């Protein structure tokens, strides 16, 4: 049977090269120093996570997050030179973000590299010396066009201004792609556990994928092979970090079925579209709108688990109901949620945000860590009832009963369900 892959290029020499074990420090030394939380990039130092360097790495894992294994496969298949380095010519950010005071606080940002978009500009000496320093953040400009935006224009809820919103319904945005970069001691503090417990848990529950987690206590930075996030900024980004700037924000966790394909079993896409509408309104009034889109499908339980739960909910005796909404998830996954929103506010601190004037979210699991991290929330914005799909009413009723924010006065049934879950006010 013939292979669909093109002929491998230079695979044989690669097969014969000695395997370089990374579980112990290089005897030759030369590793770049790294001081997490230092406000000055020269003091902080660059993050180095590849083997193509004159000295050792100062980080565990590899670049590209969830796509790192595709890169490994491309190298193994002979489609990518293992020694390839990206040419960063003309890749500089299309908009300036920061620096902000939060970048110099080692406890404000622990899950991304605040200097990750600036490596080509702030670490030229390291690059010139042969160090493979790579961006973990990229910033570009774009337009987005969604039917919901055009519907809002037709309903006179939004008015095109020719700048932020065009007559055709295009919204101009600044897009930011962010790969995860974890400072392990900071992540451990965020969860109230020891760094040793965190490192051991990550090592054991990934089948020992990264032995450095338990053999290299000198390496505090970990680039996990998980999905990152995309930030969509509406309005003038130079206004970020200024106390007078009004901020509208929706932190949205990925839901492919709804966000992309319009599945009507949940409110994800309608709430995302509503958040975008609020962000456009705020930007047109001189503020900045912020959409944070996290790759955390199915509450980070994964899409397979998510669909299993859908089946269990619909096939149970009595049919789908708000009373068993969370229980059926727990029966399949063991927990109802693994998004761990404790790390979520980091991106808001990276944007210099100290106050959110309109938080477009009903989730207490998002609201609490934002406020606990020191960011003021002035107003919480629930989804309008008319935007809730009929098939998503079970989900919404369950969330309200479980304590999700709503401007409605709860009825006796909702209070009884909340009391049963220990969530009454």
Phi, psi and omega in degrees: 000128184279150179274147177276352180281143174292161182305138179292144181251114173067030183288322185301310178301323180295321180298328186271352180293146176298144176282129180264113178280135182254007185280353178225151181300148174294137180292335184280344180072203178094006182293137179289135179289149182219125179237097185296136177091355177291131183289337180264124183300328179295323177285319180297312180088157180281155175267126183239117185233014177246166181273351186275065186220157177290340177227194182284166175284159173243018179216150176267145179094191181223165180289167173088004174056233183295344182266003183296327180287332174294321177297317179299320179295321179297322177292314181299325181278358179080015181267350181221133176290124182299337182264006181297138174239140181292139173273112187269013178301129178063022179257005182303155181306141178280353175211147179276130174236120178076190001285155178237160181304327182299336181295337181264012178251110185295348179258348179282323182231114181232356187238008174208159180269110183299337179262011188296341180264357189242010190300324180292336182264329187255349179236045182295328181292318179295319179295317180295330180279000176100004178283137181271080180265122186240145176294145171245001177223139175227142184233128180220176178247149181199178170237146172239147180220115180236145179302329180295327177292316178296324177296320180294325176293316180297328181271005178064022173278331176238146179237122178300140179241359179080354180242286178286323181227122181272167180297331180282354179094011176279131175254125179279132183223159166256124183254137181232120175260132185230126173267146181289136173224112185258129168269104191303315177299322179291319177297318179299317178298321181300325182265359178070032178234170178282154177298324179298316180296320179296311183298317180294317179299315179297320180293310186290322185274003172246021179065029179070029184298326182236089182298336180298339179300329181246349181252347183236073178295349177281347179257113183262350184258134181229126174259094187286148179277062181233169179292150179261227181207161172236134178250131176249119182251128179252127179104190184281109184291343178290348178275351178297145178083358180261129185304329183282347185284125175283136182239127168250141186212137165234124171264114189241129178262131188314135172217088188303317183301317180273311185300320185259314189257359173074025177304138186261015182275350179217174185259014189299304181296315177303321180289323176298314180297320178296320178299318178297319179299316179295322179295319178296315178303315183293319179296320179293337178269008177099002178262199178229132175260139185230118171249121176254116183251106183266139175277084181222061185304134176061046185057034181066015174272344180098158185285328178298311178300320180301314181289326175300318179295320176305313180299315182297321180295317186283334185264353183291159180299128182091354178079182182296138180208153179295328184295330182250011184304309182281327182298317182295326176295316182294325179298322182277312189264343183092336176219166179267344187200136175230028182284338179048072183292358177302331181270347188298322183293348183306317183293329178291321176294323178298328179278001178077018184279128175243347179212135173248117183283324178224107177265111184273081182194144175257355189280121173289334179291339174266318182299313186300309181294331177296311181292318180297335180277359176102006179265126179282137174245118184278314183220139174254133187247111177281165177285135177298143183303324184291348179265357182274119178298149183302320183285351182262004183295327179298313179301313183294318178298319180295318181293320178296318179294332181275003175109005177298147181297137174206151176273355180284152172275121184293143176274180183297321181296317181295319179295321180295318178294318180296320179297322179295333179262005180071029186243013179292155181289000000 
